[in-house]
């Protein structure tokens, strides 16, 4: 039996989550989740990709000066 959540149901769930955890804690959790995803992506890149990215950043810094 699939769950079909409409906008009203999602809104009610969001309000309940905010009441339980508070806005500050949700923001902190979201920030940590974003940091974890970024670290995971960086871990998937090979060492060659990291070197190329560093070179691109160096070139863009030189152009801006």
Secondary structure by P-SEA (a helix, b strand, c coil): cbbbbcaaaaaaaaaaaaaaccaaaaaaaaaaaaaaaaaaaaaaccaaaaaaaaaaaaaaaaaac
